[in-house]
């Protein structure tokens, strides 16, 4: 699958504490790993249904964000499209979960839809308006990175760490909370709100 087009999309609203974990995760991967040509990494934020084109243009789509599965903070779930679709609608408690399920349902009517994998982590707080992550959820981000890297590896993409010093989640979150043009090498890297 190494020659197939893969999209890694982090979703969530960085304005609501842990809700932004998907955005922070993809930025962390971009900053700390070499990205091969067949992998597109996207901070999908709150783009919602406009992400649907990726479901049709890529062979595999890995979506990462918060989830409302039962479990303690940091509990990670990984489900393919069939598993997401078979979940009871009562288990879809966040706007992201509802939108992803609806996009899968709509795209499944078309012949061309990539393989979708949804990776979610139970947050601590997605209600308070604050550009940050709670310490409770932040402590589990390395596990979310590992799960995401494993899914990429299962898809034929093994990411190599950059030789530069690791950029921490804390510095990435700080850059999102207080963006400065000087923090970015090009205008496309500036987070969208």
QUIHUWO-V970993 format. One record per backbone hydrogen bond with DSSP energy under -1.0 kcal/mol. NH is the residue of the N-H (numbers start at 1). CO is the residue of the C=O. E is the energy in kcal/mol with one decimal. If there is no record, write none. Layout:
BEGIN
((NH & CO & E) (NH & CO & E))
END
This chain:
BEGIN
((4 & 1 & -1.7) (6 & 38 & -3.0) (7 & 60 & -2.7) (8 & 40 & -3.0) (9 & 62 & -3.1) (10 & 42 & -2.5) (11 & 64 & -2.8) (12 & 45 & -2.9) (16 & 13 & -1.8) (17 & 130 & -2.1) (18 & 125 & -2.3) (19 & 16 & -2.6) (20 & 17 & -1.5) (21 & 18 & -2.0) (24 & 20 & -2.4) (25 & 21 & -2.4) (26 & 22 & -2.0) (27 & 23 & -1.8) (28 & 24 & -2.3) (29 & 25 & -2.3) (30 & 26 & -2.5) (31 & 27 & -2.4) (32 & 28 & -1.8) (33 & 29 & -2.0) (34 & 160 & -3.0) (39 & 36 & -1.7) (40 & 6 & -2.8) (42 & 8 & -2.9) (44 & 10 & -2.1) (44 & 42 & -1.2) (45 & 10 & -1.1) (47 & 44 & -3.0) (50 & 47 & -2.0) (51 & 48 & -1.9) (52 & 49 & -1.8) (54 & 51 & -1.5) (57 & 53 & -1.9) (58 & 54 & -1.7) (59 & 5 & -1.7) (60 & 5 & -1.6) (61 & 115 & -3.1) (62 & 7 & -3.2) (63 & 117 & -2.7) (64 & 9 & -2.8) (65 & 119 & -1.9) (67 & 121 & -1.6) (74 & 122 & -2.4) (75 & 72 & -2.1) (77 & 120 & -2.6) (79 & 118 & -2.5) (81 & 116 & -1.2) (84 & 80 & -2.4) (85 & 81 & -2.7) (86 & 82 & -1.8) (91 & 88 & -2.2) (92 & 89 & -1.2) (93 & 91 & -1.1) (98 & 94 & -2.0) (99 & 95 & -2.7) (100 & 96 & -2.7) (101 & 97 & -2.1) (102 & 98 & -2.5) (103 & 99 & -2.6) (104 & 100 & -2.4) (105 & 101 & -2.4) (106 & 102 & -2.7) (107 & 103 & -2.9) (108 & 104 & -2.1) (109 & 106 & -1.3) (110 & 107 & -1.5) (114 & 55 & -3.6) (115 & 59 & -3.0) (117 & 61 & -2.7) (118 & 79 & -3.4) (119 & 63 & -3.3) (120 & 77 & -2.5) (121 & 65 & -1.5) (122 & 75 & -2.2) (130 & 15 & -1.6) (132 & 130 & -1.6) (138 & 134 & -2.8) (139 & 135 & -1.8) (140 & 137 & -1.7) (141 & 138 & -1.4) (144 & 140 & -1.5) (145 & 141 & -2.6) (146 & 142 & -2.3) (147 & 143 & -2.3) (148 & 144 & -2.2) (149 & 145 & -3.0) (150 & 146 & -2.4) (151 & 147 & -2.0) (152 & 148 & -2.4) (153 & 149 & -2.5) (154 & 150 & -2.5) (156 & 153 & -1.9) (157 & 152 & -2.8) (162 & 32 & -2.4) (172 & 168 & -1.8) (173 & 169 & -3.0) (174 & 170 & -2.3) (175 & 171 & -2.0) (176 & 172 & -1.8) (177 & 173 & -2.5) (178 & 174 & -2.4) (183 & 180 & -1.8) (184 & 181 & -1.7) (189 & 186 & -1.6) (190 & 187 & -1.0))
END
